[in-house]
Amino acid sequence: MTTAAPTTPALVAHLVEFPAYKRLPIEIASAEGCELILRDGRRILDLYGGHCVNTLGAGDAQLGAVLQKQWQELSFATNLLDHAPRARFMEAFARNLPEGSWQVFCSNSGAEANENALKLALKATGRKRVISFHGAFHGRTAAANAVTDGKAWGTLPFEVSRLPWNSVTGIDDGVAAVIIEPIQSLAGVVDPPPGFLGALRVACDAAGAALIFDEVQTGNGRLGAPWAAQFYGVTPDLFSTAKGAGGGIPIGLTVVSDEWAARVPGSIMGSTFGGGPLALAAAAHVAERIAAPGFLHNVREGSAVLRGCARLGPVRRVRGEGLLLGLELEEGASAVALRDALLGQGILTGTCDDPRVLRLCPPLTLTPAQAQRLPDALAALPPLS
Ligand SMILES: Cc1ncc(COP(=O)(O)O)c(C=O)c1O
């Protein structure tokens, strides 16, 4: 006698994406340099650069060749092994650094880079408090989120005091670290008032606290200098970066002065993927391109053209530096409405937490002629309803 196989009810899986992002109403098919190509064939000028990621523009041929070669030679290796892309990265990355002796730890994202910087400062000082600023954004992991303004979702992993922008009060010997974006991006491209970063340096020195610059957006040449540290002439004890450092390949970097690094055991850090050959080959190439003659000059030229948007259409003022700019709009104007109108004209820009500021963070390879399309479009734009 044969017995029938037991039947199990068919399980039907259903999957939708977690609704973290509200998508724009365009369908992208591909991208080339500073242009996005839509499914319907339209080309859009990309003044948003994938949130500061596309340092070299999309599909850069040289970076593509580096990645292909690296993949074929050594696609991945444990951090227990040394490899050529690591040496190449160390050499290239050092070329752009602010004066001093530095150590670097490689992870995979901006939040991780900040998490590691904060961990190091807390461990080195044995203190329990960190200072950050109103409007700050430092990422979405526990420590990075704790120092981010207005996005708390649970118990904080350490004490946080939030200071008003431009304040240096309360930095005392209970403070492990002060963490700051040299220009606050998400808050609305908010510039540091003159002397503010220098005053923080003095206050941190007096308190024995670590000064941490979050250079996830301001770094990798975006301000027209390699790092905000050089742009503003203020050197932090640690700085973090990510986004543009890999030109589209995920990477997080925590850069720490020798002096601060010596205060903790190396074993407090670790990462499976961080420092992998593919990411380091990409980051080495990006660092080499930033150091190449003319690269930062191009950033400053593009910036000067985009600054010409001041007083065109609803724009009243331009904030920020280099190719991290915010167009501050007139009273009553909406950045969302302007973004949508510009998208209709074939230009992608970004919004931020300030409803009256439109954000620009294009690839650093934007040409002055491409940049000119924004002032031209603003000059021709009918009044926003
Ligand atoms: C200034 C700043 N810090 C940190 C982060 C977090 O980076 P990631 O999203 O790579 O974790 C961001 C991301 O937008 C950022 O803008």
The ligand as a Gaussian input file, in Angstrom:
#p B3LYP/6-31G(d) Opt

LIG

0 1
 C       27.056000      64.602000       8.140000
 C       26.678000      63.150000       8.094000
 N       27.188000      62.297000       8.993000
 C       26.890000      60.999000       8.971000
 C       26.017000      60.470000       8.045000
 C       25.693000      59.008000       8.050000
 O       26.257000      58.391000       6.954000
 P       25.723000      56.943000       6.475000
 O       24.364000      57.151000       5.903000
 O       26.754000      56.517000       5.466000
 O       25.718000      56.078000       7.678000
 C       25.451000      61.318000       7.095000
 C       24.497000      60.795000       6.092000
 O       23.759000      61.489000       5.461000
 C       25.785000      62.694000       7.115000
 O       25.263000      63.550000       6.229000

